[in-house]
């Protein structure tokens, strides 16, 4: 294959995943709206729900999380809230025990040894009594109507999973919270369009989604990205997964590049675990599920290789014409920007465009490192929570 062909294909695939695919979805979904029959707001029509939360050392956010969950317009008597503490060593358990006196439907299950989020959630699911589950994270704070919007679609028997709409609760121009918020907002819109077009949102955000208890699948040992695994298992079995933009909740989005880089490496490991497990969903190639899975996820997960191929092929094409001279110089300048951005940040100069470029390259580097860790073999999925209130 000629270098020019490698260059063109690599550029096209990156542009397809980041630009063309979201645009195609937006155009296709332009005149469509979520048209599922919803529950009435009368108490008798709403399902009972078990809210599952795995925590480890979340003393900074756990009280706010619990209070936001019970400060709801959903019937509280239809809610049970199960929290699994993964051998927390701070005041997390103490805070939960204190709040149990106020909220009778709150339960704490203490694990004496570190277990990992997936195994905690598997355990809580076995204890759950109700027909619908809500899975959430400690730093994701609910609005009063969040739970209702997560559950209203289950009058439609075809709906198996509903994702929430997570927004950033704070911005700090000195970090990457703005870049992360724009990424999450864009992802929410893509997932929404996938849901209304194909009934196949490719991966719920783990911080806030609901699922019928019967459609929950046990997450395998040492598996990261349990939310993606559970979503894709629903799709594989013919269930519909949608995103509900009215199910709004706020998250303390990571602001430190180093923290988000560490988290993205962990996510990357889970990406390739899930690709290995659900590669069958890429065939046949041209149905809605495979088109979305390939365009939205698989191509993006291989983005680091396309960036490398673009650069290497550009070196070989440098002397062919002026266009390739310009593109190679442009790439070299882009590679320098993260270092420039870092230097400017030290003197408290923050330029949004430079930060976006830094964010893009670092997240692709995290994808690459995550792949290497996946190939070496995953020995544990025990996690450290992202730093809060940075």
C-alpha positions as CSV (number, residue, x, y, z in Angstrom):
1,X,0.0,0.0,0.0
2,X,1.4,3.4,-1.0
3,X,2.2,6.0,1.6
4,X,-0.2,8.4,0.1
5,X,-3.0,5.9,0.5
6,X,-2.0,5.2,4.2
7,X,-2.1,9.0,4.8
8,X,-5.5,9.5,3.2
9,X,-7.2,6.5,4.9
10,X,-5.8,7.4,8.3
11,X,-6.9,11.0,8.0
12,X,-10.3,10.0,6.8
13,X,-10.9,7.5,9.6
14,X,-10.0,10.1,12.3
15,X,-12.2,12.7,10.6
16,X,-15.0,10.2,10.3
17,X,-15.0,9.2,14.0
18,X,-14.7,12.8,15.3
19,X,-16.5,14.9,12.7
20,X,-18.4,13.0,10.0
21,X,-20.1,10.4,12.1
22,X,-21.6,12.9,14.6
23,X,-22.7,15.1,11.7
24,X,-24.3,12.1,9.9
25,X,-26.2,11.2,13.1
26,X,-27.4,14.7,13.6
27,X,-28.7,15.0,10.1
28,X,-30.4,11.6,10.3
29,X,-32.0,12.4,13.7
30,X,-32.9,16.0,12.8
31,X,-36.7,15.4,12.7
32,X,-36.8,12.5,15.1
33,X,-37.7,12.7,18.8
34,X,-37.8,10.2,21.7
35,X,-41.2,8.6,21.0
36,X,-41.5,5.9,23.7
37,X,-44.7,5.6,25.7
38,X,-43.8,6.9,29.2
39,X,-45.1,6.3,32.6
40,X,-47.7,8.5,34.1
41,X,-46.6,10.4,37.2
42,X,-49.1,8.7,39.4
43,X,-47.3,6.5,42.1
44,X,-49.1,3.3,41.1
45,X,-47.6,3.4,37.6
46,X,-44.0,3.9,38.5
47,X,-41.7,0.9,39.1
48,X,-39.9,0.1,42.3
49,X,-36.2,0.9,41.9
50,X,-32.9,-0.3,43.5
51,X,-30.1,2.3,43.3
52,X,-26.6,0.7,43.4
53,X,-23.5,2.5,44.3
54,X,-19.9,1.3,44.8
55,X,-17.7,3.6,46.9
56,X,-14.1,3.8,48.1
57,X,-13.0,6.7,50.2
58,X,-15.7,9.2,49.1
59,X,-16.0,11.2,52.3
60,X,-16.0,14.5,50.4
61,X,-19.0,13.7,48.3
62,X,-21.0,10.9,49.8
63,X,-23.3,13.0,52.0
64,X,-24.3,15.2,49.1
65,X,-24.8,12.2,46.9
66,X,-27.2,10.5,49.4
67,X,-29.2,13.7,50.1
68,X,-29.6,14.4,46.4
69,X,-30.9,10.9,45.8
70,X,-33.6,11.2,48.4
71,X,-34.4,14.8,47.6
72,X,-36.5,13.6,44.7
73,X,-40.0,13.9,43.3
74,X,-40.0,10.1,42.8
75,X,-42.0,8.2,45.4
76,X,-39.4,7.5,48.2
77,X,-41.2,4.4,49.3
78,X,-40.4,2.9,45.9
79,X,-36.7,3.4,46.3
80,X,-34.0,1.3,48.0
81,X,-30.5,2.7,48.0
82,X,-27.7,0.0,48.3
83,X,-24.2,1.3,48.9
84,X,-21.2,-1.1,48.8
85,X,-18.1,0.3,50.5
86,X,-15.0,-1.3,49.1
87,X,-13.0,-1.3,52.3
88,X,-13.1,2.4,52.6
89,X,-10.5,3.7,55.1
90,X,-11.7,7.3,55.5
91,X,-15.0,8.6,57.0
92,X,-17.2,7.3,54.2
93,X,-18.8,4.5,56.2
94,X,-19.3,6.7,59.2
95,X,-21.2,9.3,57.2
96,X,-23.4,6.6,55.6
97,X,-24.2,5.0,58.9
98,X,-25.2,8.4,60.3
99,X,-27.5,9.2,57.4
100,X,-29.2,5.8,57.7
101,X,-31.0,7.2,60.7
102,X,-32.6,9.8,58.5
103,X,-33.1,7.7,55.4
104,X,-34.7,4.3,56.2
105,X,-34.3,3.0,52.7
106,X,-30.6,3.4,52.7
107,X,-28.4,0.3,53.2
108,X,-24.6,0.0,53.7
109,X,-22.8,-3.2,52.8
110,X,-19.2,-3.1,54.0
111,X,-16.5,-5.2,52.3
112,X,-13.5,-5.8,54.4
113,X,-11.0,-6.3,51.5
114,X,-10.7,-4.3,48.3
115,X,-12.9,-6.0,45.7
116,X,-13.2,-3.6,42.8
117,X,-16.2,-1.7,41.5
118,X,-17.6,-4.4,39.1
119,X,-17.6,-7.1,41.8
120,X,-19.3,-4.7,44.3
121,X,-22.0,-3.9,41.8
122,X,-22.5,-7.6,41.0
123,X,-22.9,-8.3,44.7
124,X,-25.4,-5.4,45.2
125,X,-27.4,-6.5,42.2
126,X,-27.9,-9.9,43.9
127,X,-29.3,-8.1,47.0
128,X,-31.6,-5.7,45.0
129,X,-35.3,-6.4,45.4
130,X,-36.8,-4.3,42.7
131,X,-37.5,-4.6,38.9
132,X,-35.4,-1.7,37.8
133,X,-31.8,-0.8,38.8
134,X,-30.1,2.6,38.8
135,X,-26.3,2.5,38.7
136,X,-24.5,5.6,39.7
137,X,-21.2,7.1,41.0
138,X,-20.6,9.0,44.2
139,X,-19.7,12.3,42.6
140,X,-22.8,12.3,40.3
141,X,-25.4,14.5,42.0
142,X,-29.1,14.0,41.0
143,X,-31.7,16.7,40.3
144,X,-35.1,16.1,41.9
145,X,-36.5,14.7,38.7
146,X,-33.5,12.6,37.6
147,X,-34.8,9.3,38.8
148,X,-38.2,9.8,37.2
149,X,-36.7,10.6,33.8
150,X,-34.4,7.5,34.1
151,X,-37.4,5.3,34.7
152,X,-40.3,6.8,32.7
153,X,-39.5,4.8,29.6
154,X,-40.0,1.4,31.1
155,X,-43.7,1.3,30.2
156,X,-42.3,0.4,26.8
157,X,-41.4,-3.3,27.1
158,X,-38.7,-2.9,24.4
159,X,-36.6,-0.5,26.4
160,X,-34.0,-2.3,28.5
161,X,-31.6,0.5,29.5
162,X,-31.8,4.3,29.8
163,X,-28.7,6.5,30.1
164,X,-28.6,9.9,32.0
165,X,-27.4,13.3,30.9
166,X,-24.3,14.2,33.0
167,X,-23.2,17.8,33.0
168,X,-20.2,19.5,34.6
169,X,-20.8,21.2,38.0
170,X,-17.8,23.5,37.9
171,X,-15.2,25.1,35.6
172,X,-11.6,26.0,36.2
173,X,-9.7,27.5,33.3
174,X,-6.4,26.4,34.8
175,X,-7.2,22.8,34.2
176,X,-9.1,20.6,31.7
177,X,-12.7,20.8,33.1
178,X,-13.9,22.8,30.1
179,X,-12.4,20.3,27.7
180,X,-13.9,17.4,29.6
181,X,-17.3,19.1,29.8
182,X,-17.4,19.7,26.0
183,X,-16.4,16.1,25.4
184,X,-19.1,14.8,27.7
185,X,-21.8,17.1,26.2
186,X,-20.9,16.0,22.7
187,X,-20.9,12.3,23.8
188,X,-24.4,12.7,25.3
189,X,-25.7,14.1,22.1
190,X,-24.2,11.3,20.0
191,X,-25.6,8.7,22.4
192,X,-29.0,10.3,22.3
193,X,-29.0,10.2,18.5
194,X,-27.8,6.6,18.4
195,X,-30.7,5.7,20.7
196,X,-33.5,7.3,18.7
197,X,-32.1,6.1,15.4
198,X,-31.1,2.6,16.2
199,X,-32.2,1.9,19.8
200,X,-28.5,1.2,20.4
201,X,-26.7,3.8,22.5
202,X,-23.1,2.6,22.4
203,X,-22.2,2.6,26.1
204,X,-24.0,4.3,28.9
205,X,-22.1,6.7,31.1
206,X,-21.5,4.7,34.2
207,X,-22.2,7.6,36.5
208,X,-25.9,7.6,35.8
209,X,-28.0,5.0,34.0
210,X,-30.9,2.6,34.7
211,X,-31.5,-0.9,33.5
212,X,-34.2,-3.6,34.0
213,X,-32.9,-6.0,36.6
214,X,-33.6,-9.0,34.3
215,X,-31.3,-7.4,31.7
216,X,-28.4,-6.9,34.0
217,X,-25.4,-9.2,33.1
218,X,-22.8,-10.1,35.7
219,X,-19.6,-8.3,34.9
220,X,-16.6,-10.7,34.6
221,X,-13.7,-10.6,37.1
222,X,-10.9,-8.1,36.4
223,X,-13.1,-6.2,34.0
224,X,-12.9,-2.4,33.7
225,X,-15.7,-0.4,32.0
226,X,-18.6,-2.3,33.6
227,X,-21.1,0.2,32.2
228,X,-20.0,-0.4,28.6
229,X,-20.0,-4.2,29.2
230,X,-23.6,-4.1,30.6
231,X,-24.8,-1.9,27.8
232,X,-23.4,-3.9,25.0
233,X,-24.7,-7.1,26.5
234,X,-28.2,-5.7,26.4
235,X,-27.7,-4.7,22.7
236,X,-26.3,-8.2,21.9
237,X,-29.4,-9.7,23.3
238,X,-31.8,-7.5,21.3
239,X,-32.7,-5.0,24.0
240,X,-33.0,-1.3,23.3
241,X,-30.7,1.2,24.9
242,X,-31.5,4.9,24.8
243,X,-30.2,8.2,26.3
244,X,-32.6,10.5,28.1
245,X,-31.4,14.1,28.0
246,X,-33.9,15.2,30.6
247,X,-32.4,12.8,33.2
248,X,-29.9,15.6,34.2
249,X,-27.3,15.2,36.9
250,X,-24.1,17.0,37.7
251,X,-20.6,15.7,38.1
252,X,-17.5,17.1,39.6
253,X,-15.6,16.6,36.3
254,X,-11.8,16.0,36.6
255,X,-9.8,19.1,36.3
256,X,-6.2,17.8,36.6
257,X,-4.7,16.5,33.4
258,X,-2.7,13.9,35.4
259,X,-5.8,12.6,37.1
260,X,-7.8,12.4,33.9
261,X,-4.9,10.8,32.1
262,X,-4.8,8.0,34.8
263,X,-8.5,7.5,34.5
264,X,-8.4,7.4,30.7
265,X,-5.7,4.7,30.8
266,X,-8.1,2.6,33.0
267,X,-10.9,3.3,30.5
268,X,-8.7,2.3,27.6
269,X,-8.0,-1.1,29.2
270,X,-11.7,-1.6,29.5
271,X,-12.3,-0.5,25.9
272,X,-10.1,-3.3,24.5
273,X,-11.5,-5.8,26.9
274,X,-15.0,-5.0,25.6
275,X,-13.8,-4.9,22.0
276,X,-12.5,-8.5,22.4
277,X,-15.8,-9.5,24.0
278,X,-18.2,-7.8,21.6
279,X,-16.3,-7.8,18.3
280,X,-19.2,-9.9,16.9
281,X,-21.4,-6.8,17.0
282,X,-19.2,-5.3,14.2
283,X,-20.8,-7.9,11.8
284,X,-22.8,-7.3,9.6
285,X,-21.0,-4.1,9.0
286,X,-23.8,-1.8,7.7
287,X,-26.5,-2.1,10.3
288,X,-27.1,0.6,12.9
289,X,-25.3,-1.2,15.7
290,X,-22.2,-2.1,13.8
291,X,-22.0,1.3,12.1
292,X,-22.3,3.1,15.5
293,X,-19.9,0.8,17.3
294,X,-17.3,1.0,14.6
295,X,-17.6,4.8,14.0
296,X,-18.1,6.0,17.5
297,X,-15.8,3.7,19.4
298,X,-13.6,1.2,17.6
299,X,-12.0,3.7,15.2
300,X,-11.5,6.2,18.0
301,X,-9.9,3.6,20.2
302,X,-7.3,3.0,17.4
303,X,-6.8,6.8,17.0
304,X,-3.2,6.7,18.3
305,X,-2.2,4.4,15.5
306,X,-3.8,6.6,12.9
307,X,-2.0,9.6,14.3
308,X,1.3,7.7,14.1
309,X,0.5,6.5,10.5
310,X,-0.3,10.0,9.4
311,X,3.0,11.3,10.8
312,X,5.2,8.5,9.4
313,X,3.5,8.5,6.0
314,X,3.9,12.3,5.9
315,X,7.6,12.0,6.4
316,X,7.9,9.7,3.3
317,X,5.7,12.1,1.4
318,X,7.5,15.3,2.5
319,X,9.4,15.8,-0.8
320,X,6.6,14.9,-3.2
321,X,4.8,18.3,-3.2
322,X,4.2,21.5,-1.1
323,X,1.0,20.1,0.5
324,X,2.8,17.4,2.3
325,X,5.5,19.8,3.4
326,X,2.9,22.0,5.0
327,X,1.1,19.1,6.7
328,X,4.3,17.7,8.2
329,X,5.3,21.1,9.5
330,X,1.7,21.5,10.8
331,X,1.9,18.2,12.7
332,X,5.3,19.1,14.2
333,X,3.9,22.4,15.5
334,X,0.9,20.5,17.0
335,X,3.2,18.1,18.8
336,X,5.0,21.1,20.4
337,X,1.7,22.7,21.7
338,X,1.3,20.5,24.8
339,X,4.8,21.6,25.9
340,X,4.0,25.2,25.2
341,X,0.6,24.9,27.0
342,X,2.4,23.3,30.0
343,X,4.9,26.2,30.2
344,X,2.2,28.8,29.9
345,X,0.1,27.1,32.6
346,X,3.0,27.5,35.0
347,X,2.8,31.2,34.7
348,X,-1.0,31.1,34.9
349,X,-1.6,31.8,31.2
350,X,-4.5,29.6,29.9
351,X,-5.3,29.6,26.2
352,X,-8.4,27.4,25.5
353,X,-7.4,26.3,22.0
354,X,-4.0,25.1,23.2
355,X,-5.6,23.2,26.1
356,X,-8.0,21.4,23.6
357,X,-5.0,20.3,21.6
358,X,-3.1,19.2,24.7
359,X,-6.2,17.3,25.9
360,X,-6.6,15.5,22.5
361,X,-3.0,14.3,22.4
362,X,-2.8,13.2,26.0
363,X,-6.1,11.3,25.8
364,X,-4.8,9.5,22.7
365,X,-1.6,8.7,24.5
366,X,-3.7,7.3,27.4
367,X,-5.5,5.1,24.8
368,X,-2.2,3.7,23.6
369,X,-0.8,3.0,27.1
370,X,-4.1,1.4,28.0
371,X,-3.8,-1.0,25.1
372,X,-0.3,-2.0,26.1
373,X,-1.5,-2.7,29.7
374,X,-4.4,-4.7,28.2
375,X,-2.0,-6.8,26.1
376,X,0.2,-7.5,29.1
377,X,-2.9,-8.9,30.9
378,X,-5.2,-7.4,33.5
379,X,-4.5,-8.8,37.0
380,X,-6.9,-6.6,39.0
381,X,-9.6,-4.0,38.4
382,X,-9.4,-2.4,41.8
383,X,-9.5,1.3,41.4
384,X,-8.5,4.6,43.1
385,X,-11.2,7.3,42.8
386,X,-10.5,10.4,40.9
387,X,-9.5,13.4,43.1
388,X,-12.5,15.5,44.0
389,X,-12.9,19.3,44.1
390,X,-9.6,20.0,42.4
